[in-house]
Amino acid sequence: MNIVEVKNLSKSFMQGDTEIKAVDNVSLEIAEGEMLAITGQSGSGKTTLLNLIGGIEEATEGEIFIDGADITLADKDELARLRRQKIGYVFQDFNLIPILTVRENIIMPLLLDSKKVGKRRFKEIAGYLGLENRLDHLPSQLSGGQKQRVAIARALINSPSIILADEPTGNLDRKMADEIMQLLIGLNEKGITILLVTHEERYANMCQRKIVMRDGKATCETTPAVPQTSQ
């Protein structure tokens, strides 16, 4: 079963009198339980493609299906609800709310949908990510690696269909980056579908498959999964 289907997707904008295609007629499918990487040089269109799939940017042409629903046809309210309920986001700069505790940041997606917090699931997520002793801390009291763990926990709390991770190791040192990558791989091994944007070729090669973006176009490459990061 495919969680994501992208058909003939394009995103263009004008730069003076010139049309720039940030994403140029891309089609792809992401199967349930897959870990797929999007890689490429800066400006190749990889983050734009991720933002289109996540409903953050609006496509110029094409269709995007998440769990069978075409998000390009959704109105603003429907799209916001779909993003909260179907998609978990992990960003390079963490995007935590500074005045909220770790616990409050994690459960925020549930509160926005007026859902109760499942104590068992919360404990399971916090335990997997090693946050049990940080739940009452503010983001300013955390290291970069801890902040990213909170961001991953927040992405998981709504049991999304897919996690979109945009350069999740980009603001971390190598040791912390390797730890975050291993956590994502572990989540995928538990059956969670992950779409990872990364400029790190060694992380892209740890995924089952990768998309290489060049000038807005996508080339699909099958890559053997590497079980562990290099030390």
N, C-alpha and C positions, 0 to 999 in steps of 0.2 A: 504494500500500500504506500502511495506517495503522500507525504505530508505537505510538500510544496511542489507546485508545477508552475513554471514560468514559460510563457509563450510569446515569442517575437517581441521581447521587451526592449524599449528604447527610452532614453531620457536625453533631451537636447536642450540647449540654451543658446542665446545669441551673445556673441562677443563682438561688439561693433556691428559690422555687416556680415560677419561670418557665423554660420551655424556650427556649434560644437556638440558632438554626440558623446556625452559622458558614458552612456551605455548604448550599444549599437546592435539591435536585433538579437538579443540573447534569449536562448531557450534552454531550460534545464529542469531536471526533476530531482527531488531529494526524498529518498525512501525513509519510511519509519525506522528509527533506530540507527540511521546512518550518521557518520561524522564526516562532513565535507568541508574542505578548506577552499577559500578564495584567496589567491595570492597574485602578486604582480607589483610592478614598480609604482612609486608615488604618481598619482594622476592617471593611473590606468583605468579607473572606474570601479575598483573593487568595493570601496565603501559606499559609493552611490548605488551599486547593485544591491548591497545589503540593506541600505535605507529604503530602497524601493520595495524589497521583499517584506520589510518590517512595517511598511505603511508610513514611514517618516517623510519620504518624498513622494511626489506624485509623478506617475509615468506619463511620458508624452504619447507613447503607443504601447500596445501589448496587453497581456492579461497576466494576473498573478493569483493563483489559487492557494489558499491555506486551508487544509482539511476540507477541500472541495468547494469552498466559498471564494468567489472572485472578489478580492478586496478592492480592485479598481472600480467596482460599481458601488461600493459602500459610501454612505454619506458620512459626515464628520463624526456624528455620535456613534454610528455603527463601527466605524474604523477605530475609534478610541476604545470601545468595548472589546473589539477583537484583539487589539494590541495588548490590553490588560489580561485577557483570558486565554489567548492562544499563543502568545509570544513572550518569551523571557529575554530581556536585554542585559548584556554585559558590555560596558563601554570602557575604553582606554582610561578615561579620567574618572571612573567610578560612579559619578553622578549621585552621590549620597546627599541626603538633606542634612546640613551641618548641625541644625538645632535638635535633631532627633537622635535618640540612642540607637545602638545597633539593633536592638529588638524592634524598635518602632520603624526603622528603615526597612527591615525585612518584611514586616507585615503590612506595609503601606499599600501594596496592590490589593490585598484582601479588604482593607478598610475602604478603599475607593469603590469597591463593589458591594459594600455592606455585608461582607461575608464574615463568619466566625473563624477564629484562628483554631485550627486543629492542633491541639497540644502535642499529640503523638508525632504528627508530621513535622511540626516546628522543632521538636526535640531531635528528631532524626536528621533534619537538615543541618541544624546548628552543630550537632555532634560530628557529622561527616566533614564539615568544614572547619572544625576545631574552634568554634566560637562560643562554647559554653561559658567561658570565663570572661567574655567581652560583651555580654548582652546589654549591660547598663552603661557602657562606655559611649562617648560621643565620637564621631569620625575623626576629630582632631586629636584624639588620644590613641589612634591606631596607626600602625605602619602601613605602607602601600600595599603589601601583600595581604594584610588583614582587611583593609578596605575592599580589595577585590574579592575576598572571600565573602564579605557582607553583600556585595553586589551580586555574586553568584547565588547566594541564599535568597536574596530578594527575587531573582529571576526564576527560582525554583518554586517559590511558595504557592503559586497559583496552579501548579502542575501543568505547565504550558505544553503545547504540542511540539514546540521547537524552541531552542535557545539560540539567539543570534549574538555572537561575541565579536565585537569590533576591536581588533588589536588589544585583547585583554591583558597581554603581557607587556605592552608598549611603554608603560611608565614604571616598570619594575626592573630591579637588577637581575642578573642572570639566574641566581639561585632562587629568588622568589618567583621569577618567570617560569622556571622549570617546575616549581611546586604547583603553580596555578594550572599549568598545562597538564600535569599529571592528575589534578583534581577533575579537569574537564574530561580527560580520557576515562577516568574512573566513572564519571556520570554516564558517559556514552556506553560503557560496558554494562551499566545497569539498565540500558535500553532507552536512554534519553537522546533524542535527535538534536544534533548540534551543527550549526553553520558558523564556521570560524573564518574571519578575515584576519590575515597576518602577512607581514612582510618577511617573516622569519621562515626561510625555506625548510629548515629542520623541523619546525613545528607543523608546517603544511604536510610534510612527508610522514607525519605520525597519523594522519587521517586516512580513512579508507580510499578517499578519492579527493582530487583537487581540481579546481577551476583556475586556469591561468588567464588573467585579464591583460590585454594589450590594446591600447587605443580604443577602449570601450567594447571590444569584442572578446568573446570567451572561448577558450580551448579546454576541453575536458581531458584530464589525464588520470589514469588509474595509478595509484602509488601503493607500494607495499607498506603496511603499517609498521612503524618502529615502536616496539613496546615501551621503551624508556628513553628519557632525555639523556644526552651525553653529559658526563660530569665535567 
